[in-house]
Amino acid sequence: MVAAPKKPRKELSIAQKSRIWTLHEEGYNPTEISRKTKLPRTTCSSFITRQSICPDPEFENKPRSGRPKKITVRG
């Protein structure tokens, strides 16, 4: 049987991250949060795990590696 092609992964928006964290602070578990936000349970639980070890939770996405942007038209 042939495996289905992988879907491209997308980053969570700042609004999604803050909603997950707010629901977590209100006492919801990852399963309930995933039902409310329509996101996978593993995404919710891994986000909560990463944020709880961080002393100062910030929801900004970190810059990704890749080709630098062009500075000039010629470049």
C-alpha positions in Angstrom: 0.0 0.0 0.0 1.3 3.4 -1.0 1.6 6.1 1.7 -0.2 9.3 1.2 2.0 12.3 0.4 2.8 14.5 3.4 1.0 17.8 3.8 3.2 20.9 4.3 3.4 21.9 7.9 2.2 25.3 8.9 3.2 27.4 11.9 0.6 28.3 14.5 -0.4 31.9 14.4 0.0 34.1 17.4 -3.7 34.1 17.9 -3.9 30.3 17.9 -1.0 30.0 20.4 -2.6 32.5 22.8 -5.9 30.7 22.5 -4.3 27.3 23.3 -2.4 28.8 26.3 -5.5 30.6 27.6 -7.5 27.4 27.5 -4.7 25.6 29.2 -4.6 28.2 32.0 -8.3 27.8 32.4 -7.8 24.1 33.2 -8.6 22.4 29.9 -6.6 19.3 28.9 -5.0 18.9 25.4 -7.9 16.7 24.2 -10.5 19.3 25.1 -8.4 22.1 23.7 -8.0 20.3 20.3 -11.8 19.9 20.1 -12.3 23.6 20.7 -9.6 24.8 18.4 -9.9 22.2 15.7 -6.1 21.5 15.9 -4.5 18.1 16.4 -4.1 17.0 20.0 -0.4 16.4 19.6 0.1 20.0 18.4 -1.7 21.3 21.4 0.1 19.1 23.9 3.6 19.7 22.4 2.9 23.5 22.4 1.9 23.4 26.1 4.9 21.3 27.0 7.3 23.8 25.2 5.7 26.8 26.7 5.6 25.5 30.3 9.4 25.0 30.5 9.8 28.6 29.2 9.9 31.1 32.1 8.7 34.0 30.0 6.1 32.7 27.5 6.3 34.6 24.2 4.2 33.6 21.3 6.4 35.1 18.5 7.6 32.7 15.8 11.3 32.4 15.6 13.0 33.2 12.3 13.7 30.2 10.0 16.9 29.5 8.2 16.9 29.9 4.4 18.1 32.1 1.6 18.5 35.7 2.6 16.2 38.2 1.0 17.5 40.3 -1.9 18.8 43.7 -0.9 18.8 45.2 -4.4 17.2 44.3 -7.7 20.5 43.3 -9.2 21.3 41.1 -6.2 
